[in-house]
Amino acid sequence: MIKISGVEMKMNKWVVYILECSDEKKSLYTGITNNLEKRIAKHNSGKGAKYTRGRLPVKLLKSFEVETNGYALRVEHKIKSLCREDKLRFSLNDYDYKQEDEEKEKQS
C-alpha cells in the first residue's frame, strides 16, 4: 500500500488522474497509470507526457482507483471529453460505463 496526498492506494491497481498544469490557463491533463507517485514524479521531471513538459510543475487534483486497465482507459476517455468545469466535478459514482455501452448498442 502506498500513500499519495493523504490517500492510501493499493498496489497493482489502475489509477485515472487529473493534473493541473502551471501554465496561464491552469490547464488540466488526464492520464492513467498503475503507479501514481512515480508517474507524477516523471511528469514533474519533464519526462512525462509531451503536453505537460512545457507546463511544469504539475499538481494532482483528483485520482480514481479502478480495477482494470480497460476500465481506466474508458474513464480517461470520458474525462477527456468533458469541459473543464465537468472535469473538476467528475466522480466515479457519476460514471457508469456499462450504461454507456448499452446506449451505444441501441444506436447501432
N, CA, C and O atoms as CSV, one atom per row, in Angstrom:
chain,resi,resn,atom,element,x,y,z
A,1,MET,N,N,0.844,-1.164,0.000
A,1,MET,CA,C,0.000,0.000,0.000
A,1,MET,C,C,0.897,1.237,0.000
A,1,MET,O,O,1.889,1.291,0.726
A,2,ILE,N,N,0.540,2.234,-0.823
A,2,ILE,CA,C,1.283,3.489,-0.858
A,2,ILE,C,C,0.341,4.624,-0.481
A,2,ILE,O,O,-0.877,4.495,-0.609
A,3,LYS,N,N,0.901,5.729,-0.019
A,3,LYS,CA,C,0.095,6.872,0.385
A,3,LYS,C,C,0.483,8.077,-0.461
A,3,LYS,O,O,1.649,8.470,-0.488
A,4,ILE,N,N,-0.496,8.668,-1.155
A,4,ILE,CA,C,-0.261,9.822,-2.015
A,4,ILE,C,C,-1.264,10.907,-1.639
A,4,ILE,O,O,-2.473,10.678,-1.644
A,5,SER,N,N,-0.757,12.067,-1.319
A,5,SER,CA,C,-1.609,13.200,-0.928
A,5,SER,C,C,-2.609,12.795,0.157
A,5,SER,O,O,-3.766,13.216,0.139
A,6,GLY,N,N,-2.146,11.969,1.102
A,6,GLY,CA,C,-3.001,11.554,2.204
A,6,GLY,C,C,-3.966,10.436,1.878
A,6,GLY,O,O,-4.756,10.040,2.735
A,7,VAL,N,N,-3.924,9.905,0.632
A,7,VAL,CA,C,-4.834,8.845,0.222
A,7,VAL,C,C,-4.059,7.549,0.072
A,7,VAL,O,O,-3.070,7.492,-0.658
A,8,GLU,N,N,-4.505,6.511,0.760
A,8,GLU,CA,C,-3.850,5.212,0.633
A,8,GLU,C,C,-4.369,4.502,-0.601
A,8,GLU,O,O,-5.575,4.460,-0.846
A,9,MET,N,N,-3.439,3.935,-1.387
A,9,MET,CA,C,-3.810,3.223,-2.610
A,9,MET,C,C,-3.145,1.863,-2.629
A,9,MET,O,O,-1.989,1.714,-2.231
A,10,LYS,N,N,-3.885,0.878,-3.094
A,10,LYS,CA,C,-3.349,-0.467,-3.204
A,10,LYS,C,C,-2.442,-0.554,-4.417
A,10,LYS,O,O,-2.672,0.115,-5.425
A,11,MET,N,N,-1.421,-1.374,-4.316
A,11,MET,CA,C,-0.529,-1.594,-5.452
A,11,MET,C,C,-1.261,-2.447,-6.493
A,11,MET,O,O,-2.232,-3.132,-6.168
A,12,ASN,N,N,-0.801,-2.404,-7.719
A,12,ASN,CA,C,-1.343,-3.193,-8.829
A,12,ASN,C,C,-2.767,-2.807,-9.211
A,12,ASN,O,O,-3.462,-3.583,-9.867
A,13,LYS,N,N,-3.199,-1.649,-8.819
A,13,LYS,CA,C,-4.479,-1.118,-9.263
A,13,LYS,C,C,-4.187,-0.062,-10.317
A,13,LYS,O,O,-3.082,0.476,-10.377
A,14,TRP,N,N,-5.149,0.224,-11.119
A,14,TRP,CA,C,-5.003,1.284,-12.114
A,14,TRP,C,C,-5.604,2.556,-11.552
A,14,TRP,O,O,-6.601,2.527,-10.831
A,15,VAL,N,N,-4.985,3.666,-11.892
A,15,VAL,CA,C,-5.420,4.962,-11.396
A,15,VAL,C,C,-5.608,5.909,-12.576
A,15,VAL,O,O,-4.735,6.042,-13.433
A,16,VAL,N,N,-6.753,6.555,-12.600
A,16,VAL,CA,C,-7.013,7.643,-13.541
A,16,VAL,C,C,-6.775,8.919,-12.743
A,16,VAL,O,O,-7.279,9.065,-11.629
A,17,TYR,N,N,-6.008,9.837,-13.313
A,17,TYR,CA,C,-5.672,11.036,-12.548
A,17,TYR,C,C,-5.871,12.287,-13.381
A,17,TYR,O,O,-5.798,12.262,-14.610
A,18,ILE,N,N,-6.124,13.381,-12.679
A,18,ILE,CA,C,-6.251,14.695,-13.312
A,18,ILE,C,C,-5.214,15.606,-12.668
A,18,ILE,O,O,-5.177,15.763,-11.448
A,19,LEU,N,N,-4.375,16.203,-13.507
A,19,LEU,CA,C,-3.339,17.127,-13.049
A,19,LEU,C,C,-3.707,18.542,-13.449
A,19,LEU,O,O,-4.353,18.765,-14.472
A,20,GLU,N,N,-3.288,19.493,-12.631
A,20,GLU,CA,C,-3.381,20.901,-13.004
A,20,GLU,C,C,-1.983,21.354,-13.383
A,20,GLU,O,O,-1.032,21.186,-12.619
A,21,CYS,N,N,-1.869,21.931,-14.570
A,21,CYS,CA,C,-0.577,22.399,-15.064
A,21,CYS,C,C,-0.321,23.830,-14.598
A,21,CYS,O,O,-1.230,24.510,-14.121
A,22,SER,N,N,0.919,24.276,-14.741
A,22,SER,CA,C,1.301,25.619,-14.275
A,22,SER,C,C,1.347,26.648,-15.397
A,22,SER,O,O,2.090,27.624,-15.300
A,23,ASP,N,N,0.582,26.454,-16.444
A,23,ASP,CA,C,0.511,27.465,-17.499
A,23,ASP,C,C,-0.499,28.537,-17.092
A,23,ASP,O,O,-1.143,28.422,-16.049
A,24,GLU,N,N,-0.637,29.573,-17.911
A,24,GLU,CA,C,-1.536,30.685,-17.591
A,24,GLU,C,C,-2.974,30.244,-17.349
A,24,GLU,O,O,-3.655,30.763,-16.465
A,25,LYS,N,N,-3.425,29.283,-18.145
A,25,LYS,CA,C,-4.809,28.819,-18.051
A,25,LYS,C,C,-5.033,27.810,-16.934
A,25,LYS,O,O,-6.169,27.425,-16.661
A,26,LYS,N,N,-3.945,27.380,-16.285
A,26,LYS,CA,C,-4.052,26.294,-15.295
A,26,LYS,C,C,-4.747,25.101,-15.950
A,26,LYS,O,O,-5.680,24.523,-15.392
A,27,SER,N,N,-4.270,24.747,-17.148
A,27,SER,CA,C,-4.901,23.686,-17.918
A,27,SER,C,C,-4.837,22.350,-17.181
A,27,SER,O,O,-4.018,22.150,-16.284
A,28,LEU,N,N,-5.718,21.450,-17.583
A,28,LEU,CA,C,-5.825,20.145,-16.947
A,28,LEU,C,C,-5.296,19.056,-17.875
A,28,LEU,O,O,-5.460,19.125,-19.093
A,29,TYR,N,N,-4.669,18.064,-17.286
A,29,TYR,CA,C,-4.171,16.905,-18.025
A,29,TYR,C,C,-4.722,15.656,-17.347
A,29,TYR,O,O,-4.667,15.537,-16.123
A,30,THR,N,N,-5.247,14.738,-18.129
A,30,THR,CA,C,-5.792,13.489,-17.604
A,30,THR,C,C,-4.993,12.330,-18.144
A,30,THR,O,O,-4.662,12.302,-19.329
A,31,GLY,N,N,-4.677,11.370,-17.292
A,31,GLY,CA,C,-3.933,10.192,-17.713
A,31,GLY,C,C,-4.251,8.998,-16.833
A,31,GLY,O,O,-5.047,9.093,-15.899
A,32,ILE,N,N,-3.612,7.859,-17.143
A,32,ILE,CA,C,-3.758,6.651,-16.339
A,32,ILE,C,C,-2.378,6.095,-16.012
A,32,ILE,O,O,-1.408,6.343,-16.728
A,33,THR,N,N,-2.304,5.344,-14.928
A,33,THR,CA,C,-1.054,4.733,-14.514
A,33,THR,C,C,-1.356,3.615,-13.523
A,33,THR,O,O,-2.466,3.520,-12.997
A,34,ASN,N,N,-0.369,2.780,-13.276
A,34,ASN,CA,C,-0.511,1.806,-12.186
A,34,ASN,C,C,0.448,2.148,-11.044
A,34,ASN,O,O,0.595,1.374,-10.097
A,35,ASN,N,N,1.106,3.324,-11.139
A,35,ASN,CA,C,1.968,3.809,-10.064
A,35,ASN,C,C,1.910,5.336,-10.073
A,35,ASN,O,O,2.711,5.998,-10.732
A,36,LEU,N,N,0.965,5.871,-9.343
A,36,LEU,CA,C,0.682,7.306,-9.399
A,36,LEU,C,C,1.859,8.155,-8.918
A,36,LEU,O,O,2.207,9.148,-9.557
A,37,GLU,N,N,2.460,7.779,-7.821
A,37,GLU,CA,C,3.567,8.555,-7.275
A,37,GLU,C,C,4.711,8.664,-8.289
A,37,GLU,O,O,5.258,9.745,-8.504
A,38,LYS,N,N,5.060,7.550,-8.901
A,38,LYS,CA,C,6.140,7.527,-9.893
A,38,LYS,C,C,5.767,8.325,-11.140
A,38,LYS,O,O,6.607,9.020,-11.711
A,39,ARG,N,N,4.513,8.224,-11.559
A,39,ARG,CA,C,4.061,8.920,-12.766
A,39,ARG,C,C,4.077,10.435,-12.581
A,39,ARG,O,O,4.496,11.163,-13.481
A,40,ILE,N,N,3.627,10.912,-11.428
A,40,ILE,CA,C,3.648,12.357,-11.176
A,40,ILE,C,C,5.084,12.864,-11.134
A,40,ILE,O,O,5.384,13.938,-11.655
A,41,ALA,N,N,5.961,12.096,-10.517
A,41,ALA,CA,C,7.383,12.476,-10.478
A,41,ALA,C,C,7.948,12.546,-11.890
A,41,ALA,O,O,8.749,13.427,-12.203
A,42,LYS,N,N,7.526,11.613,-12.739
A,42,LYS,CA,C,8.006,11.612,-14.126
A,42,LYS,C,C,7.514,12.858,-14.863
A,42,LYS,O,O,8.271,13.498,-15.592
A,43,HIS,N,N,6.237,13.192,-14.666
A,43,HIS,CA,C,5.703,14.428,-15.272
A,43,HIS,C,C,6.530,15.623,-14.813
A,43,HIS,O,O,6.959,16.434,-15.633
A,44,ASN,N,N,6.754,15.735,-13.517
A,44,ASN,CA,C,7.447,16.903,-12.977
A,44,ASN,C,C,8.936,16.939,-13.301
A,44,ASN,O,O,9.572,17.982,-13.154
A,45,SER,N,N,9.500,15.817,-13.739
A,45,SER,CA,C,10.910,15.803,-14.157
A,45,SER,C,C,11.046,16.208,-15.623
A,45,SER,O,O,12.159,16.346,-16.132
A,46,GLY,N,N,9.903,16.397,-16.306
A,46,GLY,CA,C,9.931,16.754,-17.723
A,46,GLY,C,C,10.001,15.558,-18.636
A,46,GLY,O,O,10.164,15.710,-19.846
A,47,LYS,N,N,9.879,14.354,-18.073
A,47,LYS,CA,C,9.955,13.135,-18.872
A,47,LYS,C,C,8.604,12.436,-18.988
A,47,LYS,O,O,8.527,11.277,-19.397
A,48,GLY,N,N,7.542,13.152,-18.624
A,48,GLY,CA,C,6.192,12.598,-18.726
A,48,GLY,C,C,5.615,12.882,-20.098
A,48,GLY,O,O,6.330,12.867,-21.099
A,49,ALA,N,N,4.346,13.134,-20.137
A,49,ALA,CA,C,3.656,13.405,-21.395
A,49,ALA,C,C,4.161,14.695,-22.037
A,49,ALA,O,O,4.530,15.644,-21.344
A,50,LYS,N,N,4.172,14.716,-23.351
A,50,LYS,CA,C,4.624,15.893,-24.098
A,50,LYS,C,C,3.820,17.130,-23.686
A,50,LYS,O,O,4.374,18.224,-23.581
A,51,TYR,N,N,2.523,16.958,-23.455
A,51,TYR,CA,C,1.665,18.084,-23.103
A,51,TYR,C,C,2.127,18.775,-21.829
A,51,TYR,O,O,2.107,20.004,-21.749
A,52,THR,N,N,2.544,18.001,-20.832
A,52,THR,CA,C,2.889,18.602,-19.543
A,52,THR,C,C,4.302,19.172,-19.503
A,52,THR,O,O,4.606,19.975,-18.622
A,53,ARG,N,N,5.164,18.785,-20.420
A,53,ARG,CA,C,6.579,19.201,-20.370
A,53,ARG,C,C,6.771,20.705,-20.323
A,53,ARG,O,O,7.648,21.190,-19.608
A,54,GLY,N,N,5.982,21.443,-21.056
A,54,GLY,CA,C,6.114,22.893,-21.080
A,54,GLY,C,C,5.202,23.599,-20.092
A,54,GLY,O,O,5.061,24.822,-20.129
A,55,ARG,N,N,4.583,22.825,-19.208
A,55,ARG,CA,C,3.604,23.399,-18.283
A,55,ARG,C,C,3.884,22.962,-16.844
A,55,ARG,O,O,2.963,22.700,-16.071
A,56,LEU,N,N,5.153,22.891,-16.505
A,56,LEU,CA,C,5.565,22.383,-15.197
A,56,LEU,C,C,5.643,23.500,-14.165
A,56,LEU,O,O,5.806,24.665,-14.530
A,57,PRO,N,N,5.531,23.163,-12.881
A,57,PRO,CA,C,5.223,21.833,-12.356
A,57,PRO,C,C,3.731,21.534,-12.445
A,57,PRO,O,O,2.911,22.435,-12.620
A,58,VAL,N,N,3.398,20.263,-12.322
A,58,VAL,CA,C,2.000,19.843,-12.307
A,58,VAL,C,C,1.612,19.483,-10.879
A,58,VAL,O,O,2.454,19.131,-10.053
A,59,LYS,N,N,0.313,19.580,-10.613
A,59,LYS,CA,C,-0.204,19.291,-9.278
A,59,LYS,C,C,-1.376,18.324,-9.416
A,59,LYS,O,O,-2.249,18.531,-10.259
A,60,LEU,N,N,-1.406,17.286,-8.609
A,60,LEU,CA,C,-2.503,16.322,-8.625
A,60,LEU,C,C,-3.762,16.969,-8.066
A,60,LEU,O,O,-3.767,17.478,-6.945
A,61,LEU,N,N,-4.839,16.942,-8.868
A,61,LEU,CA,C,-6.127,17.463,-8.408
A,61,LEU,C,C,-7.035,16.342,-7.938
A,61,LEU,O,O,-7.647,16.427,-6.873
A,62,LYS,N,N,-7.117,15.284,-8.747
A,62,LYS,CA,C,-8.017,14.170,-8.446
A,62,LYS,C,C,-7.394,12.877,-8.928
A,62,LYS,O,O,-6.607,12.857,-9.874
A,63,SER,N,N,-7.764,11.796,-8.258
A,63,SER,CA,C,-7.379,10.476,-8.741
A,63,SER,C,C,-8.490,9.494,-8.407
A,63,SER,O,O,-9.189,9.631,-7.403
A,64,PHE,N,N,-8.633,8.503,-9.273
A,64,PHE,CA,C,-9.674,7.491,-9.128
A,64,PHE,C,C,-9.032,6.123,-9.308
A,64,PHE,O,O,-8.464,5.832,-10.361
A,65,GLU,N,N,-9.122,5.294,-8.293
A,65,GLU,CA,C,-8.565,3.950,-8.366
A,65,GLU,C,C,-9.613,3.022,-8.977
A,65,GLU,O,O,-10.763,2.990,-8.537
A,66,VAL,N,N,-9.200,2.268,-9.998
A,66,VAL,CA,C,-10.101,1.323,-10.657
A,66,VAL,C,C,-9.425,-0.039,-10.757
A,66,VAL,O,O,-8.218,-0.161,-10.550
A,67,GLU,N,N,-10.214,-1.061,-11.077
A,67,GLU,CA,C,-9.726,-2.435,-11.048
A,67,GLU,C,C,-8.872,-2.836,-12.253
A,67,GLU,O,O,-7.902,-3.579,-12.101
A,68,THR,N,N,-9.221,-2.355,-13.439
A,68,THR,CA,C,-8.544,-2.858,-14.640
A,68,THR,C,C,-8.057,-1.735,-15.537
A,68,THR,O,O,-8.524,-0.599,-15.452
A,69,ASN,N,N,-7.115,-2.075,-16.396
A,69,ASN,CA,C,-6.604,-1.140,-17.381
A,69,ASN,C,C,-7.719,-0.705,-18.334
A,69,ASN,O,O,-7.815,0.471,-18.684
A,70,GLY,N,N,-8.547,-1.639,-18.746
A,70,GLY,CA,C,-9.640,-1.326,-19.669
A,70,GLY,C,C,-10.604,-0.307,-19.097
A,70,GLY,O,O,-11.021,0.622,-19.789
A,71,TYR,N,N,-10.956,-0.480,-17.839
A,71,TYR,CA,C,-11.861,0.467,-17.193
A,71,TYR,C,C,-11.173,1.817,-17.050
A,71,TYR,O,O,-11.800,2.858,-17.249
A,72,ALA,N,N,-9.883,1.808,-16.706
A,72,ALA,CA,C,-9.126,3.058,-16.591
A,72,ALA,C,C,-9.140,3.816,-17.916
A,72,ALA,O,O,-9.326,5.033,-17.933
A,73,LEU,N,N,-8.944,3.108,-19.016
A,73,LEU,CA,C,-8.959,3.748,-20.333
A,73,LEU,C,C,-10.321,4.361,-20.648
A,73,LEU,O,O,-10.400,5.448,-21.222
A,74,ARG,N,N,-11.384,3.666,-20.275
A,74,ARG,CA,C,-12.737,4.187,-20.514
A,74,ARG,C,C,-12.997,5.449,-19.693
A,74,ARG,O,O,-13.549,6.427,-20.198
A,75,VAL,N,N,-12.598,5.414,-18.434
A,75,VAL,CA,C,-12.797,6.583,-17.567
A,75,VAL,C,C,-11.969,7.757,-18.082
A,75,VAL,O,O,-12.454,8.888,-18.135
A,76,GLU,N,N,-10.714,7.487,-18.461
A,76,GLU,CA,C,-9.855,8.540,-19.008
A,76,GLU,C,C,-10.496,9.171,-20.241
A,76,GLU,O,O,-10.533,10.395,-20.371
A,77,HIS,N,N,-10.994,8.343,-21.134
A,77,HIS,CA,C,-11.630,8.838,-22.357
A,77,HIS,C,C,-12.843,9.703,-22.024
A,77,HIS,O,O,-13.049,10.758,-22.624
A,78,LYS,N,N,-13.636,9.247,-21.066
A,78,LYS,CA,C,-14.818,10.013,-20.666
A,78,LYS,C,C,-14.413,11.375,-20.103
A,78,LYS,O,O,-14.990,12.398,-20.473
A,79,ILE,N,N,-13.426,11.390,-19.213
A,79,ILE,CA,C,-12.989,12.655,-18.606
A,79,ILE,C,C,-12.459,13.604,-19.674
A,79,ILE,O,O,-12.762,14.797,-19.651
A,80,LYS,N,N,-11.667,13.081,-20.611
A,80,LYS,CA,C,-11.093,13.937,-21.653
A,80,LYS,C,C,-12.160,14.560,-22.543
A,80,LYS,O,O,-11.909,15.582,-23.181
A,81,SER,N,N,-13.347,13.961,-22.595
A,81,SER,CA,C,-14.422,14.503,-23.432
A,81,SER,C,C,-15.207,15.612,-22.728
A,81,SER,O,O,-16.056,16.255,-23.345
A,82,LEU,N,N,-14.929,15.837,-21.449
A,82,LEU,CA,C,-15.683,16.814,-20.665
A,82,LEU,C,C,-15.063,18.212,-20.728
A,82,LEU,O,O,-13.874,18.363,-21.007
A,83,CYS,N,N,-15.877,19.216,-20.468
A,83,CYS,CA,C,-15.356,20.578,-20.330
A,83,CYS,C,C,-14.657,20.689,-18.980
A,83,CYS,O,O,-14.823,19.822,-18.122
A,84,ARG,N,N,-13.883,21.740,-18.787
A,84,ARG,CA,C,-13.095,21.925,-17.565
A,84,ARG,C,C,-13.950,21.814,-16.303
A,84,ARG,O,O,-13.588,21.096,-15.370
A,85,GLU,N,N,-15.080,22.518,-16.268
A,85,GLU,CA,C,-15.935,22.503,-15.080
A,85,GLU,C,C,-16.407,21.094,-14.746
A,85,GLU,O,O,-16.423,20.696,-13.581
A,86,ASP,N,N,-16.791,20.343,-15.774
A,86,ASP,CA,C,-17.266,18.977,-15.547
A,86,ASP,C,C,-16.125,18.052,-15.128
A,86,ASP,O,O,-16.335,17.123,-14.348
A,87,LYS,N,N,-14.926,18.299,-15.637
A,87,LYS,CA,C,-13.764,17.511,-15.203
A,87,LYS,C,C,-13.532,17.706,-13.708
A,87,LYS,O,O,-13.252,16.748,-12.987
A,88,LEU,N,N,-13.649,18.933,-13.254
A,88,LEU,CA,C,-13.422,19.229,-11.847
A,88,LEU,C,C,-14.514,18.653,-10.945
A,88,LEU,O,O,-14.263,18.373,-9.772
A,89,ARG,N,N,-15.720,18.474,-11.481
A,89,ARG,CA,C,-16.832,17.893,-10.722
A,89,ARG,C,C,-16.908,16.377,-10.861
A,89,ARG,O,O,-17.640,15.729,-10.112
A,90,PHE,N,N,-16.174,15.805,-11.794
A,90,PHE,CA,C,-16.305,14.386,-12.120
A,90,PHE,C,C,-16.098,13.495,-10.897
A,90,PHE,O,O,-15.220,13.732,-10.068
A,91,SER,N,N,-16.927,12.479,-10.817
A,91,SER,CA,C,-16.819,11.462,-9.774
A,91,SER,C,C,-17.098,10.108,-10.400
A,91,SER,O,O,-17.963,9.999,-11.269
A,92,LEU,N,N,-16.389,9.083,-9.977
A,92,LEU,CA,C,-16.653,7.738,-10.493
A,92,LEU,C,C,-18.081,7.309,-10.196
A,92,LEU,O,O,-18.659,6.516,-10.940
A,93,ASN,N,N,-18.649,7.820,-9.126
A,93,ASN,CA,C,-20.033,7.470,-8.783
A,93,ASN,C,C,-21.017,7.938,-9.847
A,93,ASN,O,O,-22.109,7.386,-9.979
A,94,ASP,N,N,-20.626,8.958,-10.604
A,94,ASP,CA,C,-21.492,9.505,-11.646
A,94,ASP,C,C,-21.308,8.810,-12.991
A,94,ASP,O,O,-22.061,9.069,-13.930
A,95,TYR,N,N,-20.328,7.943,-13.090
A,95,TYR,CA,C,-19.977,7.358,-14.381
A,95,TYR,C,C,-20.263,5.864,-14.391
A,95,TYR,O,O,-19.704,5.109,-13.595
A,96,ASP,N,N,-21.130,5.448,-15.290
A,96,ASP,CA,C,-21.464,4.037,-15.431
A,96,ASP,C,C,-21.174,3.630,-16.869
A,96,ASP,O,O,-22.005,3.827,-17.755
A,97,TYR,N,N,-19.980,3.056,-17.102
A,97,TYR,CA,C,-19.605,2.708,-18.471
A,97,TYR,C,C,-20.479,1.607,-19.037
A,97,TYR,O,O,-20.638,1.526,-20.255
A,98,LYS,N,N,-21.051,0.756,-18.200
A,98,LYS,CA,C,-21.935,-0.307,-18.694
A,98,LYS,C,C,-23.175,0.300,-19.323
A,98,LYS,O,O,-23.625,-0.154,-20.375
A,99,GLN,N,N,-23.729,1.321,-18.691
A,99,GLN,CA,C,-24.885,2.014,-19.242
A,99,GLN,C,C,-24.506,2.695,-20.557
A,99,GLN,O,O,-25.289,2.694,-21.507
A,100,GLU,N,N,-23.312,3.274,-20.611
A,100,GLU,CA,C,-22.824,3.929,-21.825
A,100,GLU,C,C,-22.719,2.911,-22.968
A,100,GLU,O,O,-23.093,3.211,-24.102
A,101,ASP,N,N,-22.210,1.708,-22.670
A,101,ASP,CA,C,-22.105,0.651,-23.675
A,101,ASP,C,C,-23.483,0.232,-24.179
A,101,ASP,O,O,-23.663,0.011,-25.376
A,102,GLU,N,N,-24.453,0.120,-23.278
A,102,GLU,CA,C,-25.806,-0.260,-23.668
A,102,GLU,C,C,-26.417,0.777,-24.597
A,102,GLU,O,O,-27.096,0.427,-25.563
A,103,GLU,N,N,-26.177,2.052,-24.310
A,103,GLU,CA,C,-26.705,3.124,-25.160
A,103,GLU,C,C,-26.077,3.073,-26.556
A,103,GLU,O,O,-26.762,3.301,-27.553
A,104,LYS,N,N,-24.787,2.776,-26.630
A,104,LYS,CA,C,-24.124,2.654,-27.926
A,104,LYS,C,C,-24.688,1.495,-28.730
A,104,LYS,O,O,-24.872,1.604,-29.942
A,105,GLU,N,N,-24.966,0.372,-28.047
A,105,GLU,CA,C,-25.518,-0.792,-28.736
A,105,GLU,C,C,-26.896,-0.486,-29.300
A,105,GLU,O,O,-27.227,-0.942,-30.395
A,106,LYS,N,N,-27.718,0.290,-28.563
A,106,LYS,CA,C,-29.048,0.652,-29.034
A,106,LYS,C,C,-28.979,1.507,-30.289
A,106,LYS,O,O,-29.849,1.417,-31.156
A,107,GLN,N,N,-27.931,2.347,-30.390
A,107,GLN,CA,C,-27.788,3.240,-31.539
A,107,GLN,C,C,-27.327,2.493,-32.782
A,107,GLN,O,O,-27.503,2.976,-33.900
A,108,SER,N,N,-26.745,1.330,-32.594
A,108,SER,CA,C,-26.223,0.553,-33.736
A,108,SER,C,C,-27.315,-0.144,-34.503
A,108,SER,O,O,-27.037,-0.832,-35.485
